[in-house]
């Protein structure tokens, strides 16, 4: 697990399931390493969680603007590598997560993006 970026309220990490294997040893492994799992942890907490397990209504309850956007289905359901570069400091693709988990994954990342960037009016 590698720290991607720390914000005031939470920190993002990348989890590479095969981190201990030398990168590039085969094509499948190299492809797997491109799309790490994204983990977040609220600062001060010793628990890290997968983005796909984020309970927006519970964990971001201190931000009514996010809850309102969620309720009104205003979060876009896609993200570009450029969006992720701004959020994580690295251009991580979310394509494989989107395919396996679905649009909800991107909506969660977009909610977290709003949360760390002060859009809790």
C-alpha positions in Angstrom: 0.0 0.0 0.0 1.3 3.4 -0.9 0.1 6.8 0.2 -1.1 8.9 -2.7 -2.2 12.1 -1.2 -3.1 13.5 2.3 -5.8 16.1 2.7 -7.0 17.8 5.9 -9.7 15.3 6.5 -8.5 12.1 4.9 -5.7 10.3 3.1 -5.8 8.2 -0.1 -3.7 5.1 -0.7 -3.1 2.8 -3.6 -3.2 -0.9 -3.0 -1.4 -3.1 -5.4 -2.4 -6.7 -4.7 0.9 -8.0 -6.1 3.2 -5.4 -4.7 5.8 -7.9 -3.5 6.2 -9.3 -7.1 8.6 -7.6 -9.4 6.7 -5.3 -11.7 6.7 -6.3 -15.4 7.4 -10.0 -15.0 4.5 -10.8 -17.2 1.9 -8.9 -19.2 -1.0 -9.8 -17.0 0.8 -8.6 -13.9 1.9 -5.4 -15.6 -1.7 -4.7 -16.5 -2.9 -5.4 -12.9 -0.4 -3.0 -11.5 -1.8 -0.1 -13.6 -5.1 0.0 -11.8 -4.5 -0.3 -8.0 -7.3 -0.5 -5.5 -8.0 2.9 -3.9 -8.2 3.0 -0.1 -9.0 5.9 2.1 -8.6 6.6 5.7 -10.0 9.5 7.8 -7.1 11.2 9.4 -6.8 10.2 13.0 -8.4 6.8 12.4 -6.4 3.6 12.3 -8.9 2.0 9.9 -8.4 2.2 6.1 -11.3 1.3 3.8 -11.9 0.5 0.2 -13.6 3.2 -1.8 -16.2 0.7 -2.9 -17.3 0.3 0.7 -17.8 4.0 1.4 -21.2 4.7 3.0 -21.6 8.3 1.9 -24.6 9.0 4.0 -22.9 7.8 7.1 -19.2 8.8 6.6 -19.7 12.1 4.9 -22.7 13.2 7.0 -21.0 16.4 8.1 -21.3 17.6 4.5 -25.0 18.2 3.6 -24.1 19.5 0.1 -22.6 16.1 -0.8 -25.6 14.3 0.6 -27.9 16.5 -1.4 -26.0 15.8 -4.6 -26.1 12.1 -3.9 -29.9 12.2 -3.2 -30.5 14.0 -6.5 -28.2 11.7 -8.5 -26.0 14.7 -9.5 -22.7 12.8 -9.3 -21.3 11.9 -12.7 -20.6 8.2 -13.1 -17.3 8.5 -14.9 -13.8 9.8 -14.1 -10.8 10.5 -16.3 -7.2 9.8 -15.5 -6.9 13.7 -15.4 -9.6 13.8 -12.7 -7.7 11.2 -10.7 -4.4 13.0 -11.1 -5.9 16.1 -9.5 -7.3 14.0 -6.6 -4.4 11.5 -6.1 -1.4 13.3 -7.6 -1.0 10.3 -10.1 -3.1 9.5 -13.2 -4.7 6.3 -12.0 -7.2 4.7 -14.3 -10.5 3.7 -12.8 -11.5 1.7 -15.8 -11.1 -1.7 -14.3 -12.9 -0.8 -11.1 -15.7 0.8 -13.1 -16.1 -2.4 -15.1 -16.1 -4.7 -12.1 -17.9 -2.5 -9.6 -20.0 -0.2 -11.7 -20.9 3.4 -12.0 -21.3 3.7 -8.2 -17.6 3.5 -7.7 -17.0 6.6 -9.8 -19.8 8.4 -8.0 -18.1 7.6 -4.7 -14.8 8.9 -5.9 -16.5 12.1 -7.1 -18.2 12.5 -3.7 -14.8 12.1 -1.9 -13.3 14.5 -4.4 -15.9 17.1 -3.4 -15.3 16.3 0.3 -11.6 16.9 0.3 -11.8 19.9 -1.9 -14.1 21.9 0.4 -17.4 21.6 -1.4 -19.4 21.2 1.8 -21.4 24.4 1.7 
